[in-house]
Amino acid sequence: MLPVVVVMVVLVLLTGAGLGSQLRLESAARGAARELARGEDQAVAVAAAERIGGPGTQVAVSGSGEWVRVEVTRTLDAPSGALGGASWALSADAEARLEPQLLEQGAAQGAGT
């Protein structure tokens, strides 16, 4: 009976850690998308996502036209023990529309060329 209880407690703790990591990734994606939408450099947005997402966070940025998209991924590894070696891939994404002044600048630059 005791081993079953221990495994259940470990599963509950891992689920909590996974949910916490997922929420951090969601925040990281939104934060980076906001930075890009405001006109920040891509390196600044990626650094923000990595800081918010935590160690091992990978960031991919894409976009077309007036929209930017950020996807963040991270692997959550189980500690040693009953579930040792198990891992879960977590991911989150966010999209944001560029600020109006950036769109106007892009249209003006496009018209001038």
Secondary structure by P-SEA (a helix, b strand, c coil): caaaaaaaaaaaaaaaaaaaaaaaaaaaaaaaaaaaaacccaaaaaaaaaaaacccbbbbbbccccbbbbbbbbbbbbcccccccbbbbbbccccccccaaaaaaaaaaaaac
